[in-house]
Amino acid sequence: MKKILIISSGDAGKNFVDRVIQTYTSENIYYVIEAKAKEHDDFNSARFKFYEFDTTSIYKLANILKMEFLQVIVVMDDELDAKDTLKNIRSLKPQVRVVFLDKWNSADKDPHTISINSNELIASRLIDSLPNVPVIAQNVGIGEGEIMEVLVPFGSSFVYRHIGVVEQKDWRIVAIYRNRQLIMPSRRRMIQPNDLLLLVGQPSVLKSVYRAIKRELGQFPEPFGSNLYLYIDMDIINNSTIGELVNRAVYAHKKFKHDLIIRVVNPSDVDIVEHIKSFKSDNIIIDIKFDSQNLQDSFFEDIKSYNVGLLIVSKEMFNHTPSREMFYEAHVPVLKISDKSFSSLKDVALILSENKDLEKISATIFDISQQMGFNINIYNYLNEHQAEKEEVIEHYNNLSTIFSKNIKIIKENENPIKILQNKDDFIHILPFTHKLTKKSIYSMFSMDSEILYYKLDDYHQIFIPIQL
């Protein structure tokens, strides 16, 4: 968790803190010092800590600067107070990175201080209104976040992915800057560490893309959402299996360390409902819906309101075609739990196909494997075309080096589905694409291993959407 210290006073400071509160992040914790108490709405108390004291007092400031902060941001309206505060910070923490709002053109020469001249920012924005004056790159667009540049960190989930397999719906990678050189993107171009990507798209979509690019291992189910959601329809599920289903969902909840919501619809057995309620805790929410109307609408409302990042269902629920179509439309990963033991799983099984969808979901696969302690086994059916498969294998080998996670490539002359039907200790992970929503009867004669997922129906499976 990265600690950020914000020292604020005046309207500019209050507005800045309010904007920070509205900005989604799961990685930062903010310590906010205000000379006078301000009113802030709807902040996450786990992410924001507020203090009220005079930061021109070095003794008061010293207490909080005993902690190690990644960055200090000073936004104050009084020149003397702002400069005294900066002086105190430097005497206590000479090398901490400080971002300083400079309204007075003080031209601080400290190499660890970034001064932001507010007058220059205003002038730069106003000049856009002048006719016949060229617009510089930082002012292109409507300024609402539709143009974004993102530096790709070494451990990013996008590193060594081919641009052609990056699903770009409502956004695009329009340029790559590498070693201070402009590179025009192409489908076969591979993203490398420290590339600077120029993105264009819907602002709300780009926020998700930004989180995905910056994402490292240990954050699943991010960037899809934060919490786990077990969906139980008692009109569909065999009531005798619900107890074990809940136990396995709770086991997954403990592994991923996120809240679990258990939603029960069409409750028909009082004893089972009471048993489910017994799991209620600070991190497990039980939500029973007695009204059977508008189940689909309430499902999508839950996905949004509970910020669901992983949907957990039984195999009966997933095999129910209308439900499976509904799950697909939710655009979150789905963990389909079978009747086998969950705690004894050792391996992730991936089956290569002639498309490259497995490359699109690779970061999520590595993340799940890391958190659950699984090995990664990739099955390559040699009787199929190999060119696209070799590119996917190259991508996984690159990621295995970055994430220090060994993978095993298993070459088979026999269909891997038949091989896996003789194993027990694996979980099958595959892309959740629209073709999986079709009834299995229409797939009986297909050679596509993804469409034939139902042949491994007796095993645990995770279906990962290829779009954010």
Summary of the structure (lengths in Angstrom):
residues: 468
radius of gyration: 25.9
end to end distance: 23.8
largest distance: 77.9
contacts: 1382
relative contact order: 0.08
helix: 35%
strand: 25%
